[in-house]
Amino acid sequence: MRTTPYSQVQKGLAAIAGIDPENLLAHEKLQFAEYLNDATKYVWSYYPWPESVRVEERYFRPEYSRTTGFFSINEENIHYPLPEGNNTVTVLGRDVTDQWQDGTLKIPLSEFQRLEVKQNFTQRRSSPPSHILTLGRDSFMQEVTEYRSGDEVYHDGCYYRKWADNSQLTMNKWSDDTLEDPIWNVAGEWIINDSIDDYTVWHKIGDEFEADEWESNVFYYAGAIVERDGKYFLCHRNRTPTQAEYDGYDGKPPKWAYAVSLDQGGISLENVLHWYPVDPAFDRYIEYDQVGKEVIGTTLSVHTDDPRYTSSTPLNWKEGREGIYVELPFETNKVWVRFREEAPQFTENTPDVQILNYLTSAIKAYAYKAFLISDGQNEKAMLQEQFGLDLLVREVDKLMHQQYRGGTALVG
């Protein structure tokens, strides 16, 4: 960009004020920084100067990301001691024992769901087995996204909210073929995201949220969402069959034995072991400060396509406390935002911060006006304000007359 360092602007202001630029006192530098900050904010917001404006594609909610990169495990990361015997290491049911060498295992995170070191055993588990590997933050070779309770994401045309952190909630699964072991989400300081389809931690929100009216005699299973009196509840855990039901069906109770029902099993919506209240409300806004993006200072327009290369019609929008609310003509998670960046900030210790050079004259004029007011020279300050405005109008006039010109130069 065409810029001038702050130190040069500060020296120019000192010269205009009749002060030696090379021998500014500490309090004068502080004073000048305040004057120049105020003047820059005014000049910055006067017009959408080309080099202060950005056009970026922004999202209403970030795309869901499972995991990226690689992690490594060594003996120091093993939370529980390995059991003795014929042990195997499995990832998503795949035997990766041969990848465990010298106490270290490396597996792509995209393939990771949970790690278990198993012995040959068949008994049912009623508590987390002691031989699950728990990963620490230091295990990761690069940073990945970690979602917390309350986070909202976008995935495959739907919005989701995480209602619980990675937890030790269990879900007894029923299968037509065999009774599977409970699934355990291991708690700990590890950045591994649960599947977006895991209703023990995620649920849909917004337009795609669906719920059936709750009935006391209906059999519900984990993942069901119901509505009662305007409130919504998510079934996050199936009923655990009784010992008599196991014994009566040779260790494989029928599907109904896992059902959650008030009439059949006495499980009400207030039973937090099986039901959890959820809020499907979704506020569609763009945050001013999004990860990896420039902070939005002032919104100028919002479009469905990049307005730099298409004649995209501006959308209706308004700014709120949370961000920019947009009226959409169709369902989408991303729009193009044309906005002014925040004005640069200066202190007495930021000599290298850059200022757009074609705005420095107006900035110095308005800063000098503030200096005159502090010195009691109010009439002179009024003239200086007019001078600063003339400088701004001149720059705007140059831009208005020079933009969008495609004429042919005349050669004499």
Residue pairs with C-beta under 8 A, 6 or more apart in sequence:
1 51
1 354
1 356
2 51
2 356
2 357
2 358
3 354
3 355
3 356
3 357
4 354
4 355
4 356
4 357
4 360
5 351
5 352
5 353
5 354
5 355
6 36
6 346
6 350
6 351
6 352
6 353
6 354
6 355
7 351
7 352
8 360
9 36
9 355
9 360
9 363
9 364
10 21
10 24
10 29
10 32
10 33
10 36
10 351
11 21
11 22
12 21
12 360
12 364
13 32
13 35
13 36
13 364
13 367
13 368
13 371
14 20
14 21
14 24
14 28
14 32
15 21
16 364
16 368
17 368
17 371
19 28
24 32
26 348
29 348
30 348
31 371
31 374
32 348
32 367
33 346
33 347
33 348
34 370
35 367
35 368
35 370
35 371
36 346
36 363
36 364
36 367
37 345
37 346
38 366
38 367
38 370
39 362
39 363
39 364
39 365
39 366
39 367
39 369
39 370
39 388
40 343
40 344
40 346
40 355
40 359
40 363
41 343
42 366
43 359
43 362
43 363
43 366
43 388
43 392
44 52
44 340
44 343
44 359
45 298
45 340
45 343
46 392
46 396
47 392
47 395
47 396
47 399
48 300
48 340
49 356
49 359
49 395
49 399
50 399
51 356
52 340
52 341
52 343
52 356
53 300
53 338
53 339
53 340
53 341
54 294
54 338
54 339
54 340
54 341
55 306
55 307
55 308
55 336
55 337
55 338
56 293
56 294
56 336
56 337
56 339
57 306
57 334
57 335
57 336
57 337
58 286
58 290
58 293
58 334
58 335
58 336
58 337
59 154
59 286
59 290
59 333
59 334
60 154
60 159
60 284
60 285
60 286
60 326
60 333
60 334
60 335
61 152
61 153
61 154
61 159
61 333
62 153
62 154
62 290
62 291
63 153
63 154
63 155
63 333
64 153
64 154
64 155
64 160
64 193
64 196
65 144
65 145
65 193
66 109
66 110
66 193
66 195
67 109
67 110
67 112
67 144
67 145
67 191
67 192
67 193
68 109
68 110
68 142
68 144
68 145
69 109
69 140
69 141
69 142
69 143
69 144
70 106
70 107
70 108
70 109
70 141
70 142
71 106
71 107
71 109
71 112
71 135
71 139
71 140
71 141
72 104
72 105
72 106
72 139
72 141
73 104
73 105
73 115
73 133
73 135
73 139
74 103
74 104
75 103
77 133
77 134
77 135
77 136
77 138
77 139
78 133
78 134
79 132
79 133
79 134
79 188
80 130
80 131
80 132
80 133
80 134
81 131
82 117
82 131
83 117
83 119
83 130
83 131
85 119
85 120
86 119
86 120
87 97
87 117
87 118
87 119
87 131
88 95
88 97
88 117
88 118
89 95
89 96
89 97
89 99
89 100
89 105
89 115
89 116
89 117
90 96
90 115
90 116
90 118
91 107
91 111
91 112
91 113
91 114
91 115
92 111
92 112
92 113
92 114
96 105
96 107
99 105
99 106
99 107
105 115
109 144
109 192
112 192
113 195
114 132
114 183
114 184
114 185
114 186
115 132
115 133
115 135
116 129
116 131
116 132
116 133
117 131
117 132
117 133
118 131
119 131
124 181
125 181
125 182
128 168
128 184
128 186
129 184
132 184
132 186
134 186
134 187
134 188
134 190
135 188
135 189
135 190
135 192
136 188
136 189
136 190
137 189
137 190
137 191
139 190
140 191
143 191
144 191
144 193
145 191
145 193
146 191
146 193
147 153
147 162
147 193
148 162
148 165
149 162
149 163
149 164
149 165
150 161
150 162
150 163
151 161
151 162
152 159
152 160
152 161
152 162
152 205
152 282
153 159
153 160
153 162
153 196
154 160
154 333
155 196
157 208
157 331
158 204
158 206
158 208
159 204
159 205
159 206
159 208
159 282
160 196
160 202
160 203
160 204
160 205
161 202
161 203
161 205
161 278
161 279
162 201
162 202
163 201
163 202
163 203
163 234
163 276
163 278
164 200
164 201
164 236
164 276
165 187
165 201
166 185
166 186
166 187
166 188
166 190
166 192
166 194
166 201
167 185
167 187
167 200
167 201
168 184
168 185
168 186
168 187
169 185
169 200
169 201
169 236
169 237
170 182
170 183
170 184
170 237
171 182
171 183
171 200
171 222
171 236
171 237
171 238
172 182
172 237
172 238
172 239
172 240
172 241
172 258
173 179
173 180
173 182
173 183
173 238
174 238
174 253
174 255
174 257
174 258
178 252
179 251
179 252
179 253
185 194
185 198
185 200
185 201
194 200
194 201
194 202
195 202
196 202
199 222
199 223
199 234
199 235
199 236
200 222
200 236
200 237
203 209
203 225
203 234
203 278
203 280
204 210
204 225
204 280
205 279
205 280
205 281
205 282
206 280
206 282
206 284
207 282
207 331
209 225
209 232
209 280
209 282
210 225
211 225
211 226
211 227
211 232
211 280
212 224
212 225
212 226
212 227
213 226
213 227
213 228
214 226
214 227
214 228
214 233
214 269
216 261
216 262
216 263
217 261
217 262
217 263
217 264
218 261
219 256
219 259
219 260
219 261
219 264
220 226
220 235
220 259
220 260
220 261
221 235
221 238
221 258
221 259
221 260
222 235
222 236
222 237
222 238
222 260
223 234
223 235
224 234
224 235
224 260
225 232
225 233
225 234
225 235
225 278
226 232
226 233
226 235
226 269
227 233
228 269
231 277
232 277
232 278
232 279
232 280
233 269
233 275
233 276
233 277
233 278
234 275
234 276
234 277
234 278
235 260
235 274
235 275
236 274
236 275
236 276
237 260
237 273
237 274
238 258
238 259
238 260
238 274
239 257
239 258
239 259
239 260
239 265
239 267
239 274
240 258
241 253
241 257
241 258
242 257
245 253
245 257
246 253
249 257
256 264
259 265
260 267
260 274
260 275
261 267
262 268
267 274
267 275
268 275
269 275
283 322
283 325
284 325
284 326
284 328
285 320
285 322
285 323
285 324
285 325
285 326
286 296
286 323
286 324
286 326
286 335
286 337
287 322
287 323
288 295
288 296
288 323
288 324
289 295
289 296
294 341
295 341
295 342
296 324
296 337
296 339
297 339
297 340
297 341
297 342
297 343
298 339
298 340
299 317
299 319
299 324
299 337
299 338
299 339
300 338
300 339
300 340
301 307
301 314
301 315
301 317
301 337
301 338
302 314
302 315
302 317
302 324
302 326
302 335
302 336
302 337
302 338
303 312
303 313
303 314
303 315
303 335
303 336
303 337
303 338
304 312
304 313
304 315
304 328
304 329
304 330
304 332
304 335
304 336
305 312
305 336
306 312
306 336
307 314
307 336
307 338
312 336
315 326
315 327
315 328
315 329
315 335
316 326
316 327
317 324
317 325
317 326
317 327
318 324
318 325
319 325
324 337
326 335
328 335
344 353
344 354
344 355
345 353
346 353
355 363
358 395
359 395
361 391
362 388
362 391
362 392
362 395
365 384
365 387
365 388
365 391
366 384
366 385
366 388
368 384
369 381
369 384
369 385
369 388
370 381
372 378
372 380
372 381
372 384
373 381
